[in-house]
Amino acid sequence: MQKAEHLKVQALSDIAHLKVHGRTTGRLAPLTLFWTGSSVELNAQGSELWIEVEVNYDQYEPWISILINGIPVSRQMLTAGRYWVCIFRGMSEAAIKNVRIIKDLQAMSADSSCLLQIHAVKGDGEFTPIEAKPYRIEFIGDSITSGEGAIGAKAEVDWIPMWFSAVDNYTAMTAEALNADYRVLSQSGWGVLSSWDNNPHGNLPQYYEQVCGLLTGENNQALGALDKNDFDSWQPDVVVINLGTNDGGAFHSPAWVDPATGQSYKQRLKDDGTFEDEDVKAFEEAALRFLIKIRKYNPNAHIIWAYGMLGLPMMPAIYRAVNAYSQQSGDKQLSVFQLPHTTDETVGARQHPGRLAHEKAAKELASYMKEILSSTMS
C-alpha cells in the first residue's frame, strides 16, 4: 500500500472540483470553517486521501465527522496544531468516493481562539465533478440546531464539544431527505431577543448580515468572520428559523446585568406565573424585525418558523409575529410549523433532543417542506 509521504499534495484553491458548504468568506488559502455543519465535499478517486488541518482553541476543541458516500465512518476530536488527518486508506483505486469532512462543533462565541482551517489535501487519485442538488436550505437556530446533546448518553451533563453533532441533527437529516444543500447559523443558549440568561447581546438577528459576526477577537476579524455576508452568492429556497426556546427560558432566569453599564435586563413573569405582556410584545417585535431582515436578503425564499422540540411557551407570540409581518408586508411566502416535542424516549445528552428526536423532527419537517418546494418550483 502506498505511503502517505508519496501522495500528491494539492492546495484547496488548486482543486477544480471542490464544494464548500456553510457560510465562508470565499477564501480557500486556507479555508476557515466557522459554523456547525460547514464542510468540504469531494468526489475522490484513488485508494488514499488526507487533509491538512490547522486547529486552535483555548477551551473548546473542534470535532469533525467524515462521511464516505453519505455514511458517517469517522468522528474525532481535533487537537491544536497544523497536521494531516487521514480520511481513508486502502479503498478501491478506480471507484469514485463522495467524501464530506464536516465541522461538528458550532461557532464558539465563548472562545475567540477556536479555529478550524483546511489548507490542502493529498491523495493518489483525481477529483471528479460533484452533482448539483436541486434545493438550498438555510437553518437558523440555537442549541437544538447546533446538535447539542444529539450524541452522547442521556446521563451526560458536561457542556463540552463532544456532545455536539452536525450529523445526528435534524438539519442534515432534513436536507438529505430533500436532496438539498444546506447551511446552518446557530448558537447554544441564544434567541431572537435575548439569550436564556436575559443577555440582550445573545440574539442571532443582530449578526445575521455578517459571515459569522458572533465570533470575537482580532484573529476572527482578520479571518473575515465579521465581514458582510455575500448573500447573492448563495440564495436559499427555504429559510428555517428554529428560535424562541431560549427567549422562553429567559422568563424563568435571573436578570442579566451589563458589566459595562450596570443596566439590568429581565423577561418578567406576572404573579400568576404567566409572561408579562410588555415583555412578550418585545419578543414579538424582535421576531417581526428579524423576518423583515431575512426577507430583505432572501427575496424568493419561503420562510418557515419551526418550533417546539423543547416546549411551546412562545408559540402564540411566534404566530402573532408571523401574522403581523404578513399583514404589514403582504408577504405570503412564510408559515409556522410545530416540531414534535422531545420525549423521555427521544431525549439525548444534556436534556436536549437526542438522535431519535432529531430523526422525528426531520421526517415531519421534510414532509412539510416537500409540499412547499413542489408548489414553489412548479
N, C-alpha and C positions, 0 to 999 in steps of 0.2 A: 504494500500500500504506500502511495506517495506521501512523503513527509511534508508538514506544513511549510517548512522554510523554502521549499522548491515551488510553491504555488505562485501564481501571477497576482500581484498586488495592483488594485485599481482604486483611485480616489472616487468618491461618490459622484463628483462632478464630471468624471470621465465615462460614466456608465450611461449609455443611451436609454436603456430600458430599465428605469427606476421609478417607483411610485412612492411618494411620501404622503402619509396620512396624518391629519391633525394640523392645527394652525402652526405655521412656522414663519420665519422671516423670508424664506425662499433661498437662504444661503445653504450651500452644500459643502463648504470647505472651512470647518466641518458643519454637519447638520446637528442642530440642537433640537431635541425633543422636549417640549415644555409640558404638554397636557397629558393626562391619562388617556390611553387608547391610541396615542400617537405612535406611528410605526413606519418602518421601511418595508416595502414589498418588492420581491424579485422573483422572476421566473428563471431558475438557475439550472443549467446542465452541469455535468461533472460529478465526481464522486465525493468532493470535499468542498466545504465553504466555511470561511471565518469572517468575522467582522472586527474592526478595530474600534474600541470604545474609549472614551475619556470620561471619568467619573469623579465627582467631588461631592462632599456634604459635611456638615457639622454634626447633625443629629439623625437625619432621615436618609438612609441609603436607597437609591433606586433599585427596583426589581424589573426584570423583563420576562416575558413569555415568548417562546419560539413556537410558531405554527408551521408545520410542513403539510402541504396540500389540505389546509383548513383544519388540521387536527393539532391540538397542543401536544408537544413532545418534550418540552423542557420548560422549567421555570426556575429562575435563580436570582439571588442577590448579587448586585454588582458592588464590589469594594472599590475604594478610592484608587485612582491611578489611571494610566493610559496603557492599554494592553489588548491582546487579541482574545476573542471568545469563539470557540468552535460552535458552528451551527449544525453541521452534520459531517459525518465521515463514512466512507465505505459504501455509499449508495451507488446504484446503477449509474454508470457514467453517461449513458446516452439519454436517460429519462429526464424530462423537464419537471423540476420540483417547484411548486409555488411556495415561497418562503416569506413569512412575515415575522419581523422582530418587533415586539410590541412593548411599549412602556406601560408597566402595570401600576405604577405609582402616580398619583395626582401631582399637579404643580404644587410645590410646598411653600406656601406664603410664610410659614413659620421658620423656614430655613433658607436664608438667602444664598447659602453656598451649595445647595442641592443642584446637581448638574448631571445631565446625561447627553453626551455627544457621540456621534458616529463619524469617524474620519474616513475609513476605507474598508474595502473587502478584499479577500484573496481566495482564490479557488483554482480549479483545474478545468473549468468549462466556460461556456459562453452564457450570456444573458439574452433571453428572448422577450418579445413584446408581451405586455400584460393586457389582457382583455378589459376594455372599459365596461363599467357597470352602469345600468340604466338610471339609477336614482342616487341622490345625495341627501343625507340627513344630518342635521346638527342637533346635538343634545346639550342642554344647559341644566345643571343641577347641583346637588350638594353631596353629602357622603354616600347617599344611595347611588347616585350616578357615578361617583368615584369608585364604586365597588367595595367600599369599606365593609368588612365583615362577610363579604361574599365567599371568602375562602377561610378555612380555619374552623376549629371545633367551637361548639356553642359556649363552652366554658371560658374561651379566651376573652380577656378584658383589657389587655395592654393596647395602647394606641401606638402601633408601630407599623412600618411599611409592609411587613409580612402579610398582614390581613387585608391588603388592598388587591383587587383583581380587576383588570380591564377585560378579561376573557370570560370569567364566570359572572357575567354582567349583562343586564337587560339591554344595554346599548349595543354591544357586539352581537347579542343573540337576535335582536330585532333587525339589525342591519343584515345579518346573514339570512334571515328568513325572507327578507325582501330583495336580496341580491343587490344591496346598496353599499356605497361608500359612506363613511360617517366620520364626524368629528365630535369631540366632547370638550365642553368647558364646565368644570365642576370644582367645588371646594367644600370639604367637610366642614359642617357647622355653619355654613353661610346661608343667606336667604335673599329675599327681594328687598326688604327694608333694612334688616339687621341680621347679625349672627344670632345663634342660640342664646348667647350671654348678653344680648342687647347692644353689642358694639355696632354702631351705625356704619362703620367702615367695612364691616364684613358682609357686603352685598355684591352680588355678581353684576347687576346692571351698571354699576359705576365703572367697571373695567371692560365692558363688552366691546368697545371700539378699538381696544389695543390687542396686540398679538397675545400677550399674557400679562396684562398690567397689574395683576395682583401680586406678582413677584416683586421683591425689593432688593436693594443693594446695587452698588456700582457695576458689578460684574453682569448682572441680569440686564441692566440698562445698556451696557456695551454690547451684549448679545442680541439686542433688539427686542427684548420682551415688552418694552414699553412703547414700541413703535406702533403707529396706526395700522390696523389690520387691513390687508388688501382684499376687500370684500368682492371686488369684481373678478378676482382670480378663482373664486370657488363659491358658487351660489347654490344653496340647498333647495331641494324640492319641498322639504318639510323641516320646520324647526320645532323641536320638542322641549318644552320648559317643564322641568320637574323640580319646582321650588315652592316653598311655603312651610315645609316641615319645621325648619329652624325658626321661622318667624312665629309659628305657633308655640314652639318651645320657649321663646323669649318671654312670653307672658308668665311663665312659671319659674323664671330665673331671676336672680337678684339684679339690681340696677348695675349698669356699667358706667364707671366714672372715667372720663377722659383725663389721663395723667397730665396732658399739656395745658388744658383749660380748667379742669376741675368740674366741668359740666357733667351732669348725670343724665343717663338715658334709660328709660324703662317702659316696656309694654305692660300696661297695668291690667289688673283684674278688679272687677267690682266685688262688693261684699258677698254677693251670692256665688262668686267663683266664675262668673262669665266674663268675657272680654270687654274691656272699656271701649265704648262706641268710638270715641275720638281716635283711639289707637288703631282700631280695626280700619277706620277710614284712612289713616295714614298708610297702612299697608295697601289698601285698595288703590290709593293714588300712586304709590310707588309701582304697583303692578301695571297700572294704566300707562305710566311713563315708560316702563320697560317695553310694553307692547308697541308703543309708538316708535321707540328706538329700533326694535327688531324689524319692524316693517320698513323703516327708512333704509336699512341696509340689505334687506332681503325682500325686494318688492313683489316677487312672484311666489314666494313660499307659502304653503299652508302652515299656520301656527297652531300647535296643539299644546294646551296646558294640561299635562298629565300629572296626577297627584293622588296619593292615598296609600302608599305602601306601608307607612307608619302612622296611620290615623288620618282623620278627616277634619280636624278642627277649623282649618282655613278654607275649606271648600266653598261655603256660602260666599265668603269675601272674594274668592277667585272667580266664581260665577259672576258676581256683581261687577268686578273689574273688567272681565272679558266682555260682558254685555255693554258696559259703559263705553268701552273703546269702540265696539262695533257700531253703537248708535251714533257716537260722535263722528266717526270716520266714514261710516257706510261700508266698512270693510267686512265682508262675509267669509273671508278665507281664514277662519280660525274657529277653534272649538275647544271644549273641555272634555277630558277623558279621565274617568276614575280608574286608577290602577288597583289591582287586587291587594287586599290587606295581608300583611305578613302574619302567619300563624305560628303556634308552638312547633308545628311540624316543619315549617319552611324557614324559620329564623336561623341566622348564622352566628358568626362571632360578633362580639361586642353589642349584642341585642339588635343587630342590624339584619336586613334581609340576607338570607343565605342563597346558595345557588338555586335551590328549588323555588324560592320566591322570585328570583330574577327570571327563571325559566317561565314561570306562570305569567309574570308581567309582560315578558317579551311576546309570548304566544298571543295574549289578548291585544296588546298594543299593535303588533304586526298585522293581526287580522283587521283591526280598525283602520290602520294606515293603508292597507292594501286597497280598501274601498276608496279612500281618498285619492290615492295615486292613480288608480284606474280611471277615476272620473276626471281628474285634472289632466291626465295625459291623453285622454281620448279625444 
